[in-house]
Amino acid sequence: MGTSVQSTSTSPNRVLGALFGAVYVLVGLVGFAVTAGTGFAATEGSHLLIFEVNPLHNLVHVGVGALLGLAAWRGARYAAGVNGLVGGIYLLVGVLGLFITSSALNLLALNHADNVLHLASAAVLLGVSLTRR
Protein backbone atom coordinates (compact mmCIF):
# COMPACT_ATOMS: atom_id res chain seq x y z
CA MET A 1 0.00 0.00 0.00
CA GLY A 2 1.39 3.37 -0.99
CA THR A 3 1.43 6.39 1.22
CA SER A 4 0.57 9.87 0.13
CA VAL A 5 3.59 11.98 -0.66
CA GLN A 6 1.52 15.12 -0.38
CA SER A 7 2.25 17.23 2.66
CA THR A 8 -0.73 17.56 4.98
CA SER A 9 -0.12 21.30 5.08
CA THR A 10 -0.96 21.51 1.37
CA SER A 11 -3.87 19.08 1.40
CA PRO A 12 -6.81 20.23 -0.72
CA ASN A 13 -9.05 20.18 2.35
CA ARG A 14 -6.77 22.46 4.34
CA VAL A 15 -6.14 24.85 1.46
CA LEU A 16 -9.81 25.15 0.44
CA GLY A 17 -10.99 25.23 4.04
CA ALA A 18 -8.62 28.08 4.83
CA LEU A 19 -9.49 29.92 1.61
CA PHE A 20 -13.26 29.57 2.04
CA GLY A 21 -12.90 30.40 5.72
CA ALA A 22 -11.04 33.63 5.01
CA VAL A 23 -13.50 34.65 2.30
CA TYR A 24 -16.56 33.97 4.45
CA VAL A 25 -15.11 35.86 7.44
CA LEU A 26 -14.23 38.80 5.18
CA VAL A 27 -17.68 38.80 3.54
CA GLY A 28 -19.34 38.69 6.96
CA LEU A 29 -17.28 41.59 8.26
CA VAL A 30 -17.83 43.70 5.16
CA GLY A 31 -21.52 42.80 5.35
CA PHE A 32 -21.76 44.47 8.75
CA ALA A 33 -20.64 47.72 7.12
CA VAL A 34 -23.55 47.64 4.65
CA THR A 35 -26.28 46.42 7.01
CA ALA A 36 -26.37 49.37 9.40
CA GLY A 37 -30.04 50.10 9.98
CA THR A 38 -31.16 46.71 8.68
CA GLY A 39 -33.15 44.56 11.09
CA PHE A 40 -31.15 41.69 12.63
CA ALA A 41 -33.18 38.98 10.86
CA ALA A 42 -34.95 41.15 8.28
CA THR A 43 -36.35 39.13 5.37
CA GLU A 44 -35.11 41.81 2.98
CA GLY A 45 -31.56 42.87 3.61
CA SER A 46 -29.03 45.29 2.28
CA HIS A 47 -27.10 44.58 -0.90
CA LEU A 48 -23.48 43.51 -0.84
CA LEU A 49 -22.73 43.49 -4.56
CA ILE A 50 -25.44 41.15 -5.93
CA PHE A 51 -26.04 39.38 -2.62
CA GLU A 52 -28.59 40.31 0.00
CA VAL A 53 -27.47 40.24 3.63
CA ASN A 54 -28.72 41.16 7.07
CA PRO A 55 -26.80 41.16 10.38
CA LEU A 56 -27.82 37.53 11.12
CA HIS A 57 -26.54 36.44 7.70
CA ASN A 58 -23.27 38.30 8.39
CA LEU A 59 -22.91 36.61 11.76
CA VAL A 60 -23.43 33.20 10.15
CA HIS A 61 -20.76 34.00 7.54
CA VAL A 62 -18.25 35.01 10.22
CA GLY A 63 -19.02 31.88 12.28
CA VAL A 64 -18.81 29.50 9.32
CA GLY A 65 -15.62 31.15 8.11
CA ALA A 66 -14.02 30.88 11.54
CA LEU A 67 -15.05 27.21 11.79
CA LEU A 68 -13.56 26.41 8.37
CA GLY A 69 -10.37 28.30 9.19
CA LEU A 70 -9.89 26.66 12.57
CA ALA A 71 -10.46 23.21 11.11
CA ALA A 72 -7.92 23.90 8.37
CA TRP A 73 -5.43 25.03 11.00
CA ARG A 74 -6.01 21.83 13.03
CA GLY A 75 -5.18 19.48 10.16
CA ALA A 76 -6.35 17.71 7.04
CA ARG A 77 -8.68 15.27 8.85
CA TYR A 78 -10.41 18.08 10.74
CA ALA A 79 -10.63 20.17 7.59
CA ALA A 80 -12.17 17.30 5.61
CA GLY A 81 -14.79 16.70 8.29
CA VAL A 82 -15.74 20.36 8.65
CA ASN A 83 -15.68 20.91 4.89
CA GLY A 84 -18.15 18.05 4.54
CA LEU A 85 -20.32 19.35 7.38
CA VAL A 86 -20.41 22.92 6.05
CA GLY A 87 -20.90 21.66 2.50
CA GLY A 88 -23.90 19.62 3.62
CA ILE A 89 -25.39 22.56 5.50
CA TYR A 90 -24.85 24.87 2.52
CA LEU A 91 -26.51 22.32 0.26
CA LEU A 92 -29.53 22.35 2.54
CA VAL A 93 -29.53 26.17 2.79
CA GLY A 94 -29.15 26.49 -0.98
CA VAL A 95 -32.08 24.19 -1.70
CA LEU A 96 -34.30 25.66 1.03
CA GLY A 97 -33.41 29.14 -0.15
CA LEU A 98 -34.99 28.38 -3.51
CA PHE A 99 -38.35 28.07 -1.76
CA ILE A 100 -38.22 30.72 0.98
CA THR A 101 -36.78 33.83 -0.70
CA SER A 102 -40.20 35.52 -0.81
CA SER A 103 -41.51 34.36 2.55
CA ALA A 104 -41.44 35.32 6.22
CA LEU A 105 -39.17 32.28 6.80
CA ASN A 106 -36.30 34.05 5.02
CA LEU A 107 -34.48 35.05 8.21
CA LEU A 108 -31.12 35.29 6.42
CA ALA A 109 -32.44 37.65 3.69
CA LEU A 110 -31.45 35.16 1.00
CA ASN A 111 -31.83 36.04 -2.65
CA HIS A 112 -31.21 33.92 -5.73
CA ALA A 113 -27.57 35.00 -5.99
CA ASP A 114 -27.06 33.77 -2.42
CA ASN A 115 -28.67 30.46 -3.34
CA VAL A 116 -26.32 29.98 -6.29
CA LEU A 117 -23.30 30.85 -4.14
CA HIS A 118 -24.39 28.47 -1.36
CA LEU A 119 -24.99 25.62 -3.83
CA ALA A 120 -21.61 26.24 -5.50
CA SER A 121 -19.87 26.35 -2.10
CA ALA A 122 -21.63 23.11 -1.16
CA ALA A 123 -20.45 21.37 -4.33
CA VAL A 124 -16.81 22.41 -3.82
CA LEU A 125 -16.70 21.69 -0.08
CA LEU A 126 -18.51 18.36 -0.34
CA GLY A 127 -16.36 17.34 -3.29
CA VAL A 128 -13.07 18.13 -1.60
CA SER A 129 -14.19 16.55 1.68
CA LEU A 130 -14.53 13.21 -0.10
CA THR A 131 -10.78 13.16 -0.78
CA ARG A 132 -10.06 13.00 2.99
CA ARG A 133 -6.62 14.52 2.34
Secondary structure, DSSP 8 states (H G I E B T S, - for coil): -----S-GGG-HHHHHHHHHHHHHHHHHHHHHHH-TTS-TT-SS-EEETTEEE-HHHHHHHHHHHHHHHHHHHH-HHHHHHHHHHHHHHHHHHHHHHHHHTTSTT-TT---HHHHHHHHHHHHHHHHHHTT--
